[in-house]
Amino acid sequence: MEILIESTKDFEKDLEKFTDTEKFKLIKEMNRYFQILSSEDKESFYENSEQFRNIKLNHFYDSTIYSLKINDEQRVILTIDDDPIFGCILVTLFRLVNTAEAHKAYNAVAEIIYQDFTVEENQETEVHCC
């Protein structure tokens, strides 16, 4: 399946903080993951990404936002959406952040892109007894 990649101004601004050599390495690693995403072995992609929050949208849709581990120091906050009409996977790059900032950036992006949805957190309730 074809991969269509879009990036936001915030992502581009984050990327500009790196040297040309670092940018090349980061982009090369991202492209490697996106090739995996378009293959039959998508599980390899999801093994290196995670959803920090379990978000359910309007009872019908699940969140498509992920934090992708690029290397030990950097994470990309992105969305992955299948487009069955055009037969492609749309990847939108929102942020490129240090690992320590990933949760904060993830939550900020989620708040922006899901502001028009009713959001429910699907969290298991833990019961502790005596």
C-alpha positions as CSV (number, residue, x, y, z in Angstrom):
1,M,0.0,0.0,0.0
2,E,1.2,3.5,-0.8
3,I,2.3,5.8,2.0
4,L,1.5,9.5,1.8
5,I,3.5,11.6,4.3
6,E,2.6,15.1,5.4
7,S,4.4,17.2,8.0
8,T,3.2,20.1,10.1
9,K,5.0,23.4,10.6
10,D,5.8,22.4,14.1
11,F,7.5,19.2,12.9
12,E,9.5,21.2,10.3
13,K,10.5,23.6,13.0
14,D,11.6,20.8,15.3
15,L,13.6,19.2,12.5
16,E,15.5,22.5,11.8
17,K,17.2,22.3,15.2
18,F,19.4,19.4,13.8
19,T,22.4,19.5,11.6
20,D,22.1,18.4,8.0
21,T,23.9,15.1,8.9
22,E,21.5,14.5,11.9
23,K,18.5,15.4,9.7
24,F,19.6,12.9,7.1
25,K,19.9,10.1,9.7
26,L,16.5,10.9,11.3
27,I,14.7,11.1,8.0
28,K,16.4,7.9,6.8
29,E,15.3,6.1,10.0
30,M,11.7,7.4,9.7
31,N,11.5,6.3,6.0
32,R,12.7,2.8,7.1
33,Y,9.8,2.6,9.5
34,F,7.3,3.9,6.9
35,Q,8.5,1.2,4.5
36,I,7.8,-1.4,7.2
37,L,4.3,0.2,7.7
38,S,3.5,-0.3,4.0
39,S,4.6,-4.0,4.1
40,E,2.9,-7.1,5.2
41,D,4.8,-7.0,8.5
42,K,3.2,-3.9,10.0
43,E,3.7,-5.4,13.5
44,S,7.4,-4.4,13.3
45,F,6.3,-0.8,13.0
46,Y,4.0,-0.9,16.0
47,E,6.6,-2.6,18.1
48,N,8.6,0.6,18.0
49,S,5.6,2.9,18.5
50,E,3.2,3.4,21.3
51,Q,0.0,5.2,22.2
52,F,0.5,7.0,25.5
53,R,-3.2,7.4,26.1
54,N,-6.0,5.0,25.2
55,I,-8.4,7.4,23.5
56,K,-11.8,6.4,22.2
57,L,-13.5,9.0,19.9
58,N,-17.3,9.2,19.8
59,H,-17.8,5.5,20.6
60,F,-16.9,4.6,17.0
61,Y,-13.4,5.6,16.3
62,D,-10.1,5.0,18.0
63,S,-7.2,7.4,18.1
64,T,-4.6,7.1,15.5
65,I,-1.9,9.1,17.2
66,Y,1.4,7.4,18.1
67,S,4.9,8.1,19.4
68,L,7.4,6.5,17.2
69,K,10.9,5.7,18.6
70,I,13.4,6.9,16.0
71,N,16.5,6.4,18.2
72,D,17.3,6.4,21.9
73,E,16.9,10.2,22.1
74,Q,14.2,11.2,19.6
75,R,10.5,10.4,19.2
76,V,8.1,11.5,16.4
77,I,4.5,12.2,17.3
78,L,2.4,11.2,14.3
79,T,-0.9,10.0,13.1
80,I,-1.5,7.0,10.9
81,D,-4.7,6.8,8.9
82,D,-5.8,4.3,6.3
83,D,-7.6,5.9,3.4
84,P,-9.5,3.1,1.7
85,I,-10.9,5.5,-1.0
86,F,-7.5,6.3,-2.3
87,G,-5.9,3.1,-1.2
88,C,-3.1,4.6,0.8
89,I,-1.9,5.2,4.3
90,L,-1.7,8.8,5.4
91,V,1.1,9.6,7.9
92,T,1.1,13.1,9.4
93,L,4.2,14.1,11.3
94,F,3.3,16.5,14.1
95,R,6.4,16.8,16.3
96,L,10.0,15.6,16.6
97,V,11.0,15.7,20.3
98,N,13.4,14.3,22.8
99,T,12.3,11.2,24.7
100,A,11.8,13.2,27.9
101,E,9.3,15.6,26.1
102,A,7.4,12.9,24.2
103,H,4.4,12.5,26.7
104,K,3.9,16.2,26.9
105,A,4.1,16.7,23.1
106,Y,1.8,13.7,22.5
107,N,-0.9,15.1,24.8
108,A,-0.6,18.6,23.3
109,V,-1.1,17.1,19.8
110,A,-4.0,14.9,20.9
111,E,-5.7,18.0,22.4
112,I,-5.4,19.9,19.2
113,I,-6.4,17.2,16.7
114,Y,-9.3,15.8,18.8
115,Q,-10.8,19.1,20.0
116,D,-13.9,18.6,17.9
117,F,-14.5,15.0,19.1
118,T,-16.0,13.6,22.3
119,V,-13.0,11.9,23.9
120,E,-13.3,9.1,26.4
121,E,-10.3,7.7,28.2
122,N,-10.4,3.9,28.1
123,Q,-8.6,3.1,31.3
124,E,-9.0,-0.1,33.3
125,T,-10.1,0.5,36.9
126,E,-7.8,-1.0,39.5
127,V,-9.4,-2.2,42.7
128,H,-7.1,-2.5,45.7
129,C,-8.3,-4.5,48.6
130,C,-6.9,-4.4,52.2
